[in-house]
Amino acid sequence: MPTLLSVNVGLPRMIKRNGRAILSAIWKTSRKGRVWASRLGLEGDGVADFVGHGGEVRAVLVYQMASYEYWNRILKRDGFEYGQFGENLTVEGLADDEVCIGDRYQIGTAVFEVSQPRVTCFKLGMRLNSPGLAGLLVAHGKPGFYMRVVHEGEIGEGDAIVKIASGNEQMTVTEIDGLLYKNDRPIDKLTRALKISALSPGWKGSFRELLNAQRDGVTTGNAGLRQSRDSKEWVGFRPLRIIAIHQESDDVKSFELGTLDDSLLPSPKPGQHIAIKFIGPGKRYATRFYSISGGLKSGRYRISIKREHDGSASAYLHHWATIGAVLEVSAPQGQFTLEDGQRPIVLLSGGIGVTPMVSMLHSLVDGKPREVWWLHSARDGKHHPFQSEVQDLLKSIPGGKSHIVYTRPLDADRLPTFSQSVGRFDSRLLRTLALPVDADFYVCGPAGFLSAMQHLLGQLGIIASRIHTESFGSRASVIAGTKSTLEAIDASADAVAEGALVTFARSGLVVSWSERFASLLDLAEACNVPTQWSCRSGVCHSCQTNVLEGQFTYGPEPLSPPAMGTALICCAKPSGNVELDL
């Protein structure tokens, strides 16, 4: 009979990795006596990263003694200590390839239900001094699993584990884990997985994305992993010509781009951006990123650019670019895109951050009816692009609402009215507007604007998962359990050694590759370039990054390849000059 060998608990603590302070609760120790199991976990246990762990669905993590022994053989190690895999319950029996999602077990006076496989991040590799272990657990089919607490009670070392119910569909932990992370994803299995009542909402969402991608004919990337949903229409840059130029405001011009042969460009997703390569001083290439601001079905890409006093690229486009000029342009890319659904939508922008919002508004006019709010902050009427276009679009949306804030209005600006006011968006104004709290909020603008709006929306009770943001420049660092600050980078650095050059386009940094780095992710961290990552072993796709130009090799190979035109930088090395969207 399966048996509970040890109950393990631990509280979050700070540890060091490559000079960074990381908060983690993976260090667990065995606890004697009876332990109370509540719906949120075990008495005396804690969670550092609630994105990947904890909560009612992932209250308790289970790992098996047979897997301990297996890894000792694979890693050529002797001995062990309970809790070393970060699990709460070390058990005899309950193999991953036998236990099914939805199976229920009684341990002591508590009842548990299997909810999902474990999602393993880099901290397990730190704990056991084996950096690639997160990937190995998935590749070898031994991830372990989470359980929710159905009936609270006491448990303890030596308790028998009694199966009292079987989950519907009878799909094992190993089977479900491989269905997400590996390449074999039959439609019939995805359909069955979605029928499992006990499967966690996050995993159901991933399988729903995978199923939709197969039905839509998407053949690259892993749509079930959030960062892999961005598949590019072409790799690198292609020539597009300027076919129209429009003055949108005193300091913003729009440029419509089309193909050289007048064929239609593929439709972007609302909110995506493109990269444009310019030749700067000294014939050095510089890459700039611009949101698509126009309609999505025209077969053209409209970008709208603010004239920056110290911006060479914006100066060229505003003062020298003419109709017929040819630019080198990447495929549309980016994760800041409008999601399907029926919830209300609030589009909140500041300054030139309005550009992706206009493309979103175009798509909302063409899509299913939804409640739409348009909120924008500008200096004054002369620095307020797209006024007439936005008003016309909102008239096409039943019940569409808007409010414009001018920080320094001119005498000619007609203020105040219900839809316009002076000042800034603050808690008083947002509460007066009575925004729908169940809405999805899309926020774009300078870093200070983003920070202020996120804080204000949080005060209004908007949950973080409903707030989608896009800023200018480098994307923020998102590292499980890590807090770090981006240090200043010398964008003018041009002393490079021989060998492959790695360009971090958003950061304005060109550096020489060295084999002392294990991956492009390691190099990015050494240069203080913000990155997103979690597993560091090619499993989770959190580090998926758009490759603007260049080739690379993998080591180890990812369990499932990323989308075309992207790389998993946690396990990638350049095989020549590379330019990354970082």
C-alpha positions as semicolon CSV with decimal commas, in nm:
position;residue;x (nm);y (nm);z (nm)
1;M;0,000;0,000;0,000
2;P;0,129;0,353;-0,076
3;T;0,267;0,523;0,233
4;L;0,350;0,876;0,344
5;L;0,722;0,865;0,428
6;S;0,773;1,229;0,528
7;V;0,588;1,559;0,564
8;N;0,816;1,848;0,459
9;V;0,772;2,220;0,517
10;G;0,979;2,535;0,473
11;L;0,935;2,912;0,471
12;P;1,065;3,151;0,203
13;R;1,420;3,270;0,247
14;M;1,670;3,478;0,052
15;I;1,944;3,295;-0,134
16;K;2,217;3,419;-0,367
17;R;2,261;3,327;-0,731
18;N;2,524;3,504;-0,942
19;G;2,510;3,802;-0,708
20;R;2,129;3,827;-0,723
21;A;1,905;3,790;-0,420
22;I;1,637;3,528;-0,486
23;L;1,342;3,449;-0,260
24;S;1,263;3,078;-0,247
25;A;1,086;2,823;-0,028
26;I;1,229;2,516;-0,202
27;W;1,440;2,426;0,101
28;K;1,207;2,193;0,293
29;T;1,279;1,990;0,604
30;S;1,103;1,684;0,740
31;R;0,855;1,755;1,019
32;K;0,769;1,500;1,285
33;G;0,432;1,452;1,444
34;R;0,092;1,543;1,306
35;V;0,062;1,833;1,058
36;W;-0,257;2,016;0,970
37;A;-0,343;2,021;0,599
38;S;-0,567;2,316;0,510
39;R;-0,706;2,419;0,174
40;L;-0,411;2,655;0,127
41;G;-0,139;2,408;0,224
42;L;0,041;2,262;0,522
43;E;0,084;2,424;0,860
44;G;0,433;2,577;0,880
45;D;0,489;2,581;0,503
46;G;0,523;2,888;0,281
47;V;0,535;2,994;-0,083
48;A;0,767;3,253;-0,241
49;D;0,638;3,252;-0,600
50;F;0,260;3,241;-0,616
51;V;0,267;3,250;-0,997
52;G;0,399;2,896;-1,015
53;H;0,312;2,751;-0,675
54;G;0,057;2,760;-0,396
55;G;-0,309;2,845;-0,377
56;E;-0,598;2,601;-0,339
57;V;-0,528;2,423;-0,668
58;R;-0,158;2,365;-0,583
59;A;-0,180;2,329;-0,207
60;V;0,053;2,029;-0,168
61;L;0,340;1,898;-0,383
62;V;0,408;1,523;-0,397
63;Y;0,726;1,338;-0,499
64;Q;0,806;0,969;-0,487
65;M;1,088;0,774;-0,324
66;A;1,120;0,569;-0,645
67;S;1,206;0,892;-0,828
68;Y;1,464;0,978;-0,561
69;E;1,633;0,645;-0,631
70;Y;1,603;0,694;-1,007
71;W;1,781;1,032;-0,998
72;N;2,051;0,897;-0,771
73;R;2,131;0,643;-1,044
74;I;2,109;0,897;-1,330
75;L;2,308;1,168;-1,151
76;K;2,546;0,914;-0,994
77;R;2,477;1,022;-0,639
78;D;2,437;0,852;-0,305
79;G;2,204;0,935;-0,020
80;F;1,919;1,182;0,006
81;E;1,722;1,392;0,249
82;Y;1,345;1,421;0,257
83;G;1,216;1,734;0,089
84;Q;1,520;1,786;-0,134
85;F;1,299;1,805;-0,445
86;G;1,096;2,081;-0,280
87;E;0,802;1,849;-0,218
88;N;0,567;1,860;0,079
89;L;0,492;1,489;0,078
90;T;0,755;1,224;0,012
91;V;0,570;0,901;-0,063
92;E;0,621;0,534;-0,133
93;G;0,421;0,448;-0,446
94;L;0,199;0,690;-0,644
95;A;0,419;0,684;-0,957
96;D;0,362;0,966;-1,206
97;D;0,283;0,717;-1,482
98;E;0,015;0,551;-1,267
99;V;-0,154;0,836;-1,080
100;C;-0,422;1,018;-1,285
101;I;-0,541;1,377;-1,267
102;G;-0,857;1,380;-1,053
103;D;-0,765;1,073;-0,845
104;R;-0,853;1,123;-0,477
105;Y;-0,661;0,991;-0,178
106;Q;-0,722;0,986;0,196
107;I;-0,416;1,043;0,413
108;G;-0,477;1,054;0,787
109;T;-0,799;1,251;0,831
110;A;-0,748;1,466;0,518
111;V;-0,862;1,402;0,161
112;F;-0,659;1,518;-0,141
113;E;-0,726;1,540;-0,517
114;V;-0,456;1,537;-0,789
115;S;-0,482;1,866;-0,982
116;Q;-0,182;1,899;-1,218
117;P;0,181;1,799;-1,281
118;R;0,454;2,000;-1,116
119;V;0,584;2,305;-1,305
120;T;0,956;2,305;-1,236
121;C;1,171;2,619;-1,238
122;F;1,546;2,675;-1,209
123;K;1,541;2,669;-0,828
124;L;1,526;2,290;-0,819
125;G;1,855;2,283;-1,012
126;M;2,001;2,524;-0,757
127;R;1,877;2,314;-0,467
128;L;2,040;1,997;-0,600
129;N;2,333;2,163;-0,780
130;S;2,217;2,027;-1,116
131;P;2,126;2,323;-1,345
132;G;1,945;2,121;-1,612
133;L;1,728;1,923;-1,374
134;A;1,405;2,110;-1,454
135;G;1,423;1,987;-1,812
136;L;1,527;1,635;-1,713
137;L;1,223;1,587;-1,490
138;V;0,993;1,650;-1,787
139;A;1,207;1,462;-2,041
140;H;1,220;1,153;-1,818
141;G;0,851;1,168;-1,725
142;K;0,906;1,218;-1,351
143;P;0,774;1,566;-1,266
144;G;0,577;1,491;-0,947
145;F;0,235;1,644;-0,899
146;Y;0,021;1,889;-0,705
147;M;-0,290;1,811;-0,504
148;R;-0,570;2,027;-0,371
149;V;-0,707;1,962;-0,020
150;V;-1,068;1,849;-0,057
151;H;-1,122;1,782;0,314
152;E;-0,895;1,942;0,574
153;G;-0,735;1,722;0,837
154;E;-0,418;1,598;1,005
155;I;-0,148;1,394;0,834
156;G;0,181;1,249;0,948
157;E;0,477;1,027;0,871
158;G;0,375;0,662;0,829
159;D;0,012;0,728;0,729
160;A;-0,135;0,493;0,472
161;I;-0,241;0,651;0,142
162;V;-0,578;0,512;0,038
163;K;-0,726;0,578;-0,306
164;I;-1,096;0,661;-0,265
165;A;-1,192;0,785;-0,615
166;S;-1,066;0,790;-0,973
167;G;-1,052;1,097;-1,196
168;N;-1,258;1,108;-1,512
169;E;-1,071;1,038;-1,841
170;Q;-0,796;0,853;-1,646
171;M;-0,502;1,047;-1,793
172;T;-0,181;1,007;-1,592
173;V;0,041;1,282;-1,457
174;T;0,317;1,183;-1,700
175;E;0,074;1,182;-1,992
176;I;-0,065;1,527;-1,910
177;D;0,285;1,669;-1,853
178;G;0,413;1,543;-2,188
179;L;0,103;1,668;-2,367
180;L;0,198;2,026;-2,278
181;Y;0,576;2,021;-2,296
182;K;0,659;1,765;-2,567
183;N;0,581;1,761;-2,939
184;D;0,324;1,480;-2,953
185;R;-0,015;1,650;-2,906
186;P;-0,295;1,449;-3,069
187;I;-0,625;1,636;-3,091
188;D;-0,812;1,349;-2,927
189;K;-0,586;1,367;-2,619
190;L;-0,616;1,745;-2,597
191;T;-0,993;1,709;-2,613
192;R;-0,990;1,446;-2,339
193;A;-0,765;1,659;-2,118
194;L;-1,010;1,948;-2,139
195;K;-1,283;1,721;-2,005
196;I;-1,095;1,647;-1,680
197;S;-1,294;1,830;-1,416
198;A;-1,010;1,833;-1,160
199;L;-0,741;1,971;-1,393
200;S;-0,625;2,318;-1,286
201;P;-0,757;2,617;-1,483
202;G;-0,409;2,716;-1,598
203;W;-0,341;2,380;-1,760
204;K;-0,686;2,376;-1,916
205;G;-0,615;2,715;-2,067
206;S;-0,289;2,586;-2,213
207;F;-0,458;2,283;-2,369
208;R;-0,733;2,505;-2,508
209;E;-0,468;2,720;-2,677
210;L;-0,296;2,411;-2,818
211;L;-0,623;2,278;-2,953
212;N;-0,712;2,612;-3,112
213;A;-0,366;2,638;-3,268
214;Q;-0,400;2,294;-3,428
215;R;-0,743;2,377;-3,561
216;D;-0,609;2,706;-3,702
217;G;-0,321;2,528;-3,875
218;V;-0,043;2,682;-3,661
219;T;0,261;2,460;-3,709
220;T;0,541;2,631;-3,514
221;G;0,597;2,697;-3,146
222;N;0,406;2,573;-2,845
223;A;0,079;2,767;-2,818
224;G;0,016;2,622;-2,474
225;L;0,306;2,816;-2,325
226;R;0,224;3,184;-2,302
227;Q;0,547;3,319;-2,443
228;S;0,520;3,090;-2,747
229;R;0,198;3,228;-2,887
230;D;0,380;3,486;-3,098
231;S;0,467;3,323;-3,430
232;K;0,623;3,556;-3,688
233;E;0,522;3,571;-4,053
234;W;0,883;3,602;-4,171
235;V;1,230;3,580;-4,019
236;G;1,468;3,874;-4,012
237;F;1,404;4,189;-4,216
238;R;1,242;4,247;-4,554
239;P;1,221;4,564;-4,764
240;L;0,896;4,762;-4,744
241;R;0,834;5,100;-4,902
242;I;0,662;5,409;-4,767
243;I;0,339;5,452;-4,962
244;A;0,175;5,734;-4,764
245;I;0,264;5,993;-4,497
246;H;0,012;6,173;-4,271
247;Q;0,058;6,445;-4,007
248;E;-0,140;6,329;-3,701
249;S;-0,047;6,612;-3,461
250;D;0,222;6,876;-3,414
251;D;0,485;6,615;-3,330
252;V;0,347;6,284;-3,464
253;K;0,357;6,159;-3,824
254;S;0,214;5,834;-3,959
255;F;0,385;5,628;-4,227
256;E;0,203;5,358;-4,423
257;L;0,428;5,074;-4,534
258;G;0,359;4,832;-4,818
259;T;0,536;4,569;-5,024
260;L;0,753;4,651;-5,323
261;D;0,523;4,452;-5,556
262;D;0,195;4,585;-5,408
263;S;0,099;4,243;-5,267
264;L;-0,084;4,247;-4,934
265;L;0,105;4,215;-4,607
266;P;-0,016;3,952;-4,356
267;S;-0,252;4,085;-4,092
268;P;-0,087;4,159;-3,755
269;K;-0,247;4,104;-3,417
270;P;-0,393;4,418;-3,255
271;G;-0,121;4,574;-3,040
272;Q;0,184;4,422;-3,209
273;H;0,491;4,617;-3,320
274;I;0,753;4,597;-3,594
275;A;1,127;4,659;-3,591
276;I;1,293;4,888;-3,847
277;K;1,665;4,884;-3,919
278;F;1,838;5,217;-3,989
279;I;2,195;5,301;-4,080
280;G;2,325;5,543;-3,820
281;P;2,644;5,746;-3,781
282;G;2,958;5,562;-3,891
283;K;2,740;5,328;-4,100
284;R;2,647;5,136;-3,784
285;Y;2,305;4,975;-3,790
286;A;2,045;5,078;-3,533
287;T;1,711;4,907;-3,478
288;R;1,399;5,088;-3,358
289;F;1,061;4,946;-3,261
290;Y;0,724;5,098;-3,354
291;S;0,372;4,983;-3,274
292;I;0,133;4,926;-3,562
293;S;-0,133;5,196;-3,529
294;G;-0,372;5,133;-3,816
295;G;-0,639;4,889;-3,918
296;L;-0,536;4,527;-3,937
297;K;-0,691;4,412;-4,265
298;S;-0,561;4,674;-4,508
299;G;-0,257;4,475;-4,621
300;R;-0,042;4,770;-4,509
301;Y;0,131;4,855;-4,181
302;R;0,082;5,204;-4,041
303;I;0,332;5,325;-3,781
304;S;0,302;5,661;-3,606
305;I;0,620;5,823;-3,480
306;K;0,674;6,110;-3,240
307;R;0,955;6,350;-3,326
308;E;1,211;6,314;-3,047
309;H;1,467;6,593;-3,013
310;D;1,754;6,349;-2,954
311;G;1,625;6,070;-3,180
312;S;1,817;6,016;-3,505
313;A;1,564;5,762;-3,638
314;S;1,262;5,984;-3,572
315;A;1,450;6,282;-3,719
316;Y;1,516;6,090;-4,041
317;L;1,154;5,981;-4,077
318;H;1,010;6,324;-3,996
319;H;1,245;6,536;-4,204
320;W;1,394;6,320;-4,479
321;A;1,179;6,013;-4,547
322;T;0,959;6,047;-4,855
323;I;0,698;5,837;-5,030
324;G;0,879;5,557;-5,211
325;A;1,163;5,531;-4,960
326;V;1,249;5,170;-4,871
327;L;1,294;5,052;-4,511
328;E;1,413;4,719;-4,372
329;V;1,125;4,589;-4,159
330;S;1,068;4,285;-3,936
331;A;0,748;4,083;-3,915
332;P;0,488;4,197;-3,660
333;Q;0,571;4,067;-3,315
334;G;0,499;4,116;-2,947
335;Q;0,283;3,977;-2,667
336;F;0,091;4,298;-2,593
337;T;-0,211;4,195;-2,795
338;L;-0,585;4,217;-2,752
339;E;-0,729;3,891;-2,620
340;D;-1,055;3,742;-2,738
341;G;-1,347;3,729;-2,499
342;Q;-1,663;3,903;-2,389
343;R;-1,533;4,105;-2,093
344;P;-1,535;4,486;-2,115
345;I;-1,219;4,650;-2,251
346;V;-1,046;4,961;-2,114
347;L;-0,776;5,114;-2,336
348;L;-0,565;5,349;-2,122
349;S;-0,273;5,538;-2,279
350;G;-0,038;5,827;-2,224
351;G;0,135;6,028;-2,497
352;I;0,264;5,826;-2,792
353;G;0,156;5,513;-2,605
354;V;-0,172;5,564;-2,788
355;T;-0,040;5,393;-3,104
356;P;-0,109;5,024;-3,023
357;M;-0,443;5,125;-2,871
358;V;-0,563;5,262;-3,205
359;S;-0,502;4,927;-3,373
360;M;-0,687;4,756;-3,087
361;L;-0,977;4,996;-3,131
362;H;-0,992;4,915;-3,503
363;S;-1,014;4,542;-3,422
364;L;-1,288;4,602;-3,163
365;V;-1,498;4,777;-3,426
366;D;-1,464;4,473;-3,651
367;G;-1,513;4,215;-3,372
368;K;-1,792;4,095;-3,149
369;P;-1,978;4,363;-2,948
370;R;-1,803;4,449;-2,618
371;E;-1,816;4,739;-2,376
372;V;-1,521;4,965;-2,467
373;W;-1,364;5,253;-2,273
374;W;-1,107;5,484;-2,434
375;L;-0,892;5,679;-2,184
376;H;-0,603;5,894;-2,304
377;S;-0,370;6,155;-2,153
378;A;-0,206;6,420;-2,375
379;R;-0,033;6,752;-2,324
380;D;-0,292;6,952;-2,518
381;G;-0,503;6,948;-2,832
382;K;-0,211;7,013;-3,065
383;H;-0,026;6,712;-2,922
384;H;-0,325;6,479;-2,935
385;P;-0,301;6,248;-3,239
386;F;-0,589;6,047;-3,388
387;Q;-0,864;6,263;-3,236
388;S;-1,109;6,242;-3,527
389;E;-1,021;5,882;-3,614
390;V;-1,083;5,763;-3,258
391;Q;-1,412;5,953;-3,231
392;D;-1,537;5,795;-3,554
393;L;-1,434;5,448;-3,440
394;L;-1,604;5,490;-3,102
395;K;-1,927;5,593;-3,277
396;S;-1,922;5,251;-3,446
397;I;-1,914;5,073;-3,109
398;P;-2,253;5,070;-2,931
399;G;-2,205;5,233;-2,591
400;G;-1,840;5,317;-2,654
401;K;-1,713;5,561;-2,388
402;S;-1,412;5,790;-2,371
403;H;-1,238;6,037;-2,144
404;I;-0,944;6,257;-2,243
405;V;-0,712;6,434;-1,999
406;Y;-0,495;6,731;-2,101
407;T;-0,208;6,805;-1,864
408;R;-0,139;7,156;-2,006
409;P;-0,437;7,258;-2,220
410;L;-0,428;7,551;-2,460
411;D;-0,683;7,829;-2,460
412;A;-0,827;7,685;-2,780
413;D;-0,893;7,345;-2,618
414;R;-1,258;7,314;-2,521
415;L;-1,257;7,211;-2,156
416;P;-1,407;7,087;-1,937
417;T;-1,678;6,843;-2,048
418;F;-1,767;6,498;-1,919
419;S;-1,534;6,344;-2,175
420;Q;-1,244;6,584;-2,114
421;S;-1,070;6,722;-1,808
422;V;-0,751;6,899;-1,699
423;G;-0,476;6,732;-1,499
424;R;-0,392;6,364;-1,482
425;F;-0,567;6,035;-1,427
426;D;-0,583;5,990;-1,051
427;S;-0,784;5,776;-0,811
428;R;-1,061;6,037;-0,780
429;L;-1,111;6,062;-1,155
430;L;-1,096;5,687;-1,214
431;R;-1,352;5,627;-0,940
432;T;-1,578;5,899;-1,083
433;L;-1,571;5,732;-1,423
434;A;-1,703;5,409;-1,263
435;L;-1,491;5,181;-1,482
436;P;-1,605;4,817;-1,497
437;V;-1,394;4,624;-1,245
438;D;-1,437;4,301;-1,443
439;A;-1,276;4,454;-1,753
440;D;-0,944;4,377;-1,918
441;F;-0,724;4,687;-1,892
442;Y;-0,463;4,759;-2,161
443;V;-0,215;5,026;-2,054
444;C;0,061;5,180;-2,266
445;G;0,287;5,479;-2,217
446;P;0,613;5,595;-2,058
447;A;0,746;5,400;-1,759
448;G;0,625;5,656;-1,503
449;F;0,275;5,655;-1,651
450;L;0,264;5,274;-1,647
451;S;0,378;5,253;-1,286
452;A;0,124;5,512;-1,172
453;M;-0,166;5,350;-1,360
454;Q;-0,086;5,001;-1,233
455;H;-0,084;5,135;-0,877
456;L;-0,413;5,321;-0,925
457;L;-0,586;5,023;-1,088
458;G;-0,471;4,803;-0,803
459;Q;-0,631;5,049;-0,559
460;L;-0,955;5,013;-0,754
461;G;-0,946;4,639;-0,694
462;I;-0,847;4,535;-1,048
463;I;-0,665;4,202;-1,028
464;A;-0,314;4,195;-1,173
465;S;-0,394;3,933;-1,438
466;R;-0,648;4,173;-1,596
467;I;-0,391;4,453;-1,635
468;H;-0,188;4,421;-1,958
469;T;0,097;4,667;-2,010
470;E;0,341;4,781;-2,275
471;S;0,623;5,029;-2,223
472;F;0,890;5,180;-2,444
473;G;1,245;5,045;-2,439
474;S;1,356;4,725;-2,268
475;R;1,091;4,495;-2,128
476;A;1,087;4,450;-1,752
477;S;1,276;4,167;-1,589
478;V;1,048;3,882;-1,490
479;I;1,236;3,616;-1,296
480;A;1,061;3,376;-1,063
481;G;1,115;3,497;-0,706
482;T;1,374;3,759;-0,807
483;K;1,388;4,133;-0,755
484;S;1,646;4,319;-0,962
485;T;1,703;4,663;-1,101
486;L;1,820;4,741;-1,453
487;E;2,149;4,926;-1,436
488;A;2,237;5,196;-1,686
489;I;2,387;5,064;-2,009
490;D;2,633;5,259;-2,220
491;A;2,451;5,251;-2,553
492;S;2,750;5,409;-2,723
493;A;2,984;5,122;-2,636
494;D;3,148;5,013;-2,958
495;A;3,466;4,840;-2,846
496;V;3,405;4,484;-2,956
497;A;3,641;4,193;-2,985
498;E;3,671;3,952;-3,274
499;G;3,409;3,680;-3,307
500;A;3,029;3,674;-3,304
501;L;2,859;3,998;-3,208
502;V;2,537;3,994;-3,007
503;T;2,314;4,299;-3,042
504;F;2,053;4,371;-2,775
505;A;1,847;4,601;-2,996
506;R;1,617;4,760;-2,737
507;S;1,905;4,825;-2,498
508;G;2,130;4,975;-2,767
509;L;2,411;4,739;-2,673
510;V;2,652;4,543;-2,896
511;V;2,882;4,295;-2,721
512;S;3,121;4,021;-2,824
513;W;3,020;3,663;-2,752
514;S;3,245;3,456;-2,525
515;E;3,232;3,083;-2,459
516;R;3,258;3,155;-2,087
517;F;2,883;3,216;-2,104
518;A;2,664;2,908;-2,099
519;S;2,388;3,073;-2,301
520;L;2,261;3,398;-2,450
521;L;2,059;3,438;-2,130
522;D;2,379;3,432;-1,926
523;L;2,527;3,701;-2,151
524;A;2,214;3,916;-2,121
525;E;2,231;3,894;-1,742
526;A;2,601;3,984;-1,742
527;C;2,513;4,297;-1,944
528;N;2,221;4,385;-1,713
529;V;1,974;4,345;-2,000
530;P;1,624;4,266;-1,862
531;T;1,503;3,921;-1,959
532;Q;1,218;3,686;-1,880
533;W;1,298;3,330;-1,773
534;S;1,212;3,055;-1,529
535;C;1,337;2,700;-1,598
536;R;1,675;2,777;-1,765
537;S;1,660;2,440;-1,940
538;G;1,442;2,482;-2,250
539;V;1,112;2,364;-2,101
540;C;0,886;2,653;-2,006
541;H;0,946;2,893;-2,301
542;S;0,940;3,193;-2,064
543;C;1,266;3,316;-2,219
544;Q;1,140;3,299;-2,578
545;T;1,284;3,603;-2,753
546;N;1,236;3,743;-3,102
547;V;1,547;3,701;-3,317
548;L;1,576;3,996;-3,554
549;E;1,875;3,850;-3,736
550;G;2,124;3,567;-3,701
551;Q;2,152;3,196;-3,631
552;F;2,207;2,998;-3,312
553;T;2,250;2,648;-3,176
554;Y;2,092;2,478;-2,877
555;G;2,244;2,289;-2,590
556;P;2,043;2,117;-2,455
557;E;1,778;2,092;-2,727
558;P;1,440;2,229;-2,613
559;L;1,173;1,966;-2,546
560;S;0,951;2,150;-2,796
561;P;1,084;2,408;-3,043
562;P;0,980;2,773;-3,009
563;A;0,788;2,971;-3,270
564;M;0,954;3,055;-3,600
565;G;1,186;3,354;-3,576
566;T;1,238;3,320;-3,202
567;A;1,487;3,152;-2,970
568;L;1,485;3,009;-2,620
569;I;1,784;3,206;-2,501
570;C;1,826;3,005;-2,180
571;C;1,982;2,721;-2,383
572;A;2,088;2,899;-2,706
573;K;2,433;3,011;-2,825
574;P;2,506;3,226;-3,131
575;S;2,661;3,058;-3,434
576;G;2,737;3,399;-3,588
577;N;2,629;3,759;-3,539
578;V;2,286;3,773;-3,369
579;E;2,042;4,057;-3,303
580;L;1,782;4,006;-3,031
581;D;1,468;4,199;-2,939
582;L;1,597;4,277;-2,590
